[in-house]
């Protein structure tokens, strides 16, 4: 199950304390493409137990979205050792799978 990160403090703690690859889905409940890619993101989480998959609702957690420079949804970020290593904008299953495979 993909965890929803509710606060900037929780996001910062996750980045600081996780040594695995973290994939973040910046999403919004009203975003059609976000809803379309959500089952793919969940499936990727099941297929990659060695990777941490989380979501950030840009409306509920606008502080984190703002700090990460999110301007379009969905946007996916990969983090390793607390630093962003890759970003993907858009709901492309193929590109999302490539990004996860390349960075794990």
TORVEXKOL-125462 format. One record per residue (C-alpha): z, y, x; residue in one letter. Coordinates in steps of 0.25 Angstrom, whole numbers, padded with zeros to 4 digits, always signed. Layout:
// residues N
ZYXA/...
This chain:
// residues 104
+0000+0000+0000X/-0004+0014+0005X/+0008+0023+0006X/+0007+0038+0000X/+0013+0048+0010X/+0020+0058+0002X/+0025+0068+0012X/+0021+0075+0025X/+0034+0069+0031X/+0030+0055+0027X/+0016+0057+0033X/+0022+0062+0046X/+0032+0051+0047X/+0021+0041+0045X/+0012+0047+0056X/+0024+0047+0065X/+0030+0033+0063X/+0017+0025+0061X/+0010+0019+0073X/-0001+0012+0065X/-0014+0019+0060X/-0011+0027+0048X/-0022+0030+0038X/-0019+0042+0028X/-0027+0044+0015X/-0026+0058+0010X/-0028+0057-0004X/-0027+0064-0018X/-0025+0058-0032X/-0036+0066-0038X/-0046+0063-0027X/-0057+0053-0032X/-0061+0048-0018X/-0047+0046-0014X/-0045+0037-0026X/-0058+0029-0022X/-0053+0027-0008X/-0039+0023-0011X/-0041+0008-0013X/-0049+0007+0000X/-0037+0014+0007X/-0027+0004+0001X/-0036-0007+0005X/-0037-0002+0019X/-0022-0002+0020X/-0021-0016+0015X/-0032-0020+0025X/-0025-0013+0037X/-0010-0016+0037X/-0009-0011+0051X/-0013+0003+0046X/-0005+0013+0038X/-0012+0018+0026X/-0006+0030+0018X/-0010+0041+0008X/-0007+0055+0007X/-0009+0062-0007X/-0014+0076-0003X/-0008+0082-0015X/+0006+0076-0015X/+0007+0077+0001X/-0001+0090+0003X/+0007+0093+0016X/+0002+0080+0023X/-0012+0082+0018X/-0012+0097+0023X/-0006+0093+0036X/-0017+0083+0038X/-0028+0093+0034X/-0033+0085+0022X/-0043+0093+0014X/-0051+0081+0007X/-0047+0068+0001X/-0047+0057+0004X/-0045+0060+0019X/-0040+0048+0028X/-0032+0050+0041X/-0029+0040+0052X/-0017+0042+0060X/-0012+0035+0072X/+0001+0039+0080X/+0003+0051+0071X/-0011+0057+0074X/-0023+0058+0065X/-0034+0049+0071X/-0045+0050+0060X/-0048+0056+0047X/-0058+0052+0036X/-0061+0061+0024X/-0067+0054+0012X/-0066+0041+0004X/-0075+0032+0012X/-0070+0018+0013X/-0079+0015+0025X/-0075+0026+0033X/-0060+0024+0029X/-0061+0009+0034X/-0068+0014+0047X/-0057+0024+0050X/-0046+0014+0048X/-0053+0003+0056X/-0056+0013+0067X/-0042+0018+0069X/-0033+0006+0067X/
